[in-house]
Amino acid sequence: MAEITDFMKLDMRIGEIISVEYNDKALKPAYKLRIDFGEEIGIKNSSAQLCENYQEDDLIGKKVISVVNFPARRVAGFKSEVLVLAAVTRDQGTVLLKPDVDVEIGSKIL
């Protein structure tokens, strides 16, 4: 079982998607995202399997919640630096988690 101290190790922030590109090297349909987290964190890359519910243009400007302190990893030839959080459902597929009001980029999730 996870403890609250485990949760507190995660650095989760609000970011804004600034560019999206389809990753044609991915085994499952995925996008290469560039996400702005503000001055403290900067711009980071993420690979996200969001193609079933989102078009590239739909994602530009969306605010997302991401874990920003996982080690970077290569996903289908792309350096993914943050993990974008989403709900994975049987009926609706992958759906982004996002704030329900406009929040400043870089804001911490507690």
Stockholm file with secondary structure:
# STOCKHOLM 1.0

chainA/1-110         MAEITDFMKLDMRIGEIISVEYNDKALKPAYKLRIDFGEEIGIKNSSAQLCENYQEDDLIGKKVISVVNFPARRVAGFKSEVLVLAAVTRDQGTVLLKPDVDVEIGSKIL
#=GR chainA/1-110 SS CCCHHHHHTCCEEEEEEEEEEECTTCSSCCEEEEEECCTTTCEEEEEECCTTTCCHHHHTTCEEEEECCSCCEEETTEEECSEECEEEETTTEEEECCCSSCCCTTCEEC
#=GC SS_cons         CCCHHHHHTCCEEEEEEEEEEECTTCSSCCEEEEEECCTTTCEEEEEECCTTTCCHHHHTTCEEEEECCSCCEEETTEEECSEECEEEETTTEEEECCCSSCCCTTCEEC
//
